[in-house]
Amino acid sequence: MASLMEAPSTGRRANRHRGEIEAVIGGERRILCLTLGALSELETAFAAGDLQALAARFSSGRLKAADLVRVIGAGLRGAGHPLSDEEVAALPLDGGLAAMAGVVGDLLLATFGAPAVDNAGEAPPPNP
């Protein structure tokens, strides 16, 4: 789970194979998923021309608080939680800002997978 705080379980668990993650947001355990619709929403919000440009934007490692709100909001809506970005922004930060940045990082990793190049500038070995 992305946040260290405990919250009541809603029963359903995240399916990582579908790009879902779990996080405690606003005091509740929630599932987040960047569906195609959510990714399209983010392409528009970040003026990214395509998914590769969106992934490059996120891989820079430089995110504003507004970026965290947009990504978390899109992930929540992608998983069926009808919250606006304004409602997401008003939720308490369970675990603080670092935990919310971790939620975004975990969600992006579940969506886009491992980076194509490691820190040494080399492609990782293929999966067996």
Contacts in CASP RR format, 6 or more apart in sequence:
PFRMAT RR
TARGET T0000
AUTHOR 0000-0000-0000
METHOD contacts of the structure
MODEL  1
MASLMEAPSTGRRANRHRGEIEAVIGGERRILCLTLGALSELETAFAAGD
LQALAARFSSGRLKAADLVRVIGAGLRGAGHPLSDEEVAALPLDGGLAAM
AGVVGDLLLATFGAPAVDNAGEAPPPNP
1 22 0 8 1.000
1 23 0 8 1.000
1 24 0 8 1.000
1 29 0 8 1.000
2 21 0 8 1.000
2 22 0 8 1.000
2 23 0 8 1.000
2 24 0 8 1.000
2 99 0 8 1.000
2 102 0 8 1.000
2 103 0 8 1.000
2 106 0 8 1.000
3 23 0 8 1.000
3 24 0 8 1.000
3 25 0 8 1.000
3 94 0 8 1.000
3 95 0 8 1.000
3 99 0 8 1.000
3 103 0 8 1.000
4 95 0 8 1.000
4 99 0 8 1.000
5 24 0 8 1.000
5 27 0 8 1.000
5 94 0 8 1.000
5 95 0 8 1.000
5 99 0 8 1.000
6 24 0 8 1.000
7 24 0 8 1.000
7 27 0 8 1.000
7 28 0 8 1.000
7 29 0 8 1.000
7 94 0 8 1.000
8 28 0 8 1.000
8 29 0 8 1.000
9 29 0 8 1.000
10 28 0 8 1.000
10 29 0 8 1.000
10 30 0 8 1.000
10 31 0 8 1.000
12 31 0 8 1.000
13 22 0 8 1.000
13 31 0 8 1.000
14 20 0 8 1.000
14 21 0 8 1.000
14 22 0 8 1.000
14 31 0 8 1.000
14 32 0 8 1.000
14 33 0 8 1.000
16 110 0 8 1.000
18 33 0 8 1.000
19 33 0 8 1.000
19 34 0 8 1.000
19 110 0 8 1.000
19 111 0 8 1.000
20 31 0 8 1.000
20 32 0 8 1.000
20 33 0 8 1.000
20 79 0 8 1.000
20 110 0 8 1.000
21 31 0 8 1.000
21 32 0 8 1.000
21 33 0 8 1.000
21 103 0 8 1.000
21 106 0 8 1.000
21 107 0 8 1.000
21 110 0 8 1.000
22 29 0 8 1.000
22 30 0 8 1.000
22 31 0 8 1.000
22 32 0 8 1.000
23 29 0 8 1.000
23 30 0 8 1.000
23 32 0 8 1.000
23 94 0 8 1.000
23 103 0 8 1.000
23 106 0 8 1.000
24 30 0 8 1.000
24 94 0 8 1.000
24 95 0 8 1.000
25 72 0 8 1.000
25 76 0 8 1.000
25 88 0 8 1.000
25 91 0 8 1.000
25 94 0 8 1.000
25 100 0 8 1.000
25 103 0 8 1.000
26 91 0 8 1.000
26 92 0 8 1.000
26 94 0 8 1.000
27 91 0 8 1.000
27 92 0 8 1.000
27 94 0 8 1.000
30 76 0 8 1.000
30 79 0 8 1.000
30 81 0 8 1.000
31 79 0 8 1.000
32 72 0 8 1.000
32 73 0 8 1.000
32 75 0 8 1.000
32 76 0 8 1.000
32 78 0 8 1.000
32 79 0 8 1.000
32 103 0 8 1.000
32 107 0 8 1.000
33 75 0 8 1.000
33 78 0 8 1.000
33 79 0 8 1.000
33 107 0 8 1.000
33 110 0 8 1.000
34 42 0 8 1.000
34 71 0 8 1.000
34 74 0 8 1.000
34 75 0 8 1.000
34 78 0 8 1.000
34 107 0 8 1.000
34 108 0 8 1.000
34 110 0 8 1.000
34 111 0 8 1.000
35 75 0 8 1.000
35 78 0 8 1.000
37 78 0 8 1.000
38 74 0 8 1.000
38 75 0 8 1.000
38 77 0 8 1.000
38 78 0 8 1.000
39 51 0 8 1.000
39 54 0 8 1.000
39 74 0 8 1.000
39 111 0 8 1.000
41 74 0 8 1.000
41 77 0 8 1.000
42 48 0 8 1.000
42 54 0 8 1.000
42 70 0 8 1.000
42 71 0 8 1.000
42 74 0 8 1.000
43 49 0 8 1.000
43 50 0 8 1.000
43 51 0 8 1.000
43 53 0 8 1.000
43 54 0 8 1.000
45 70 0 8 1.000
45 74 0 8 1.000
46 54 0 8 1.000
46 57 0 8 1.000
46 67 0 8 1.000
46 70 0 8 1.000
48 54 0 8 1.000
48 57 0 8 1.000
55 112 0 8 1.000
58 71 0 8 1.000
58 108 0 8 1.000
58 112 0 8 1.000
59 115 0 8 1.000
63 71 0 8 1.000
63 101 0 8 1.000
63 104 0 8 1.000
65 97 0 8 1.000
67 104 0 8 1.000
68 97 0 8 1.000
68 100 0 8 1.000
68 101 0 8 1.000
68 104 0 8 1.000
69 85 0 8 1.000
69 88 0 8 1.000
69 89 0 8 1.000
70 85 0 8 1.000
71 104 0 8 1.000
71 107 0 8 1.000
71 108 0 8 1.000
72 88 0 8 1.000
72 100 0 8 1.000
72 103 0 8 1.000
72 104 0 8 1.000
72 107 0 8 1.000
73 83 0 8 1.000
73 85 0 8 1.000
73 88 0 8 1.000
75 107 0 8 1.000
76 83 0 8 1.000
76 88 0 8 1.000
77 83 0 8 1.000
93 99 0 8 1.000
93 100 0 8 1.000
114 124 0 8 1.000
115 124 0 8 1.000
116 123 0 8 1.000
117 123 0 8 1.000
117 124 0 8 1.000
118 124 0 8 1.000
END
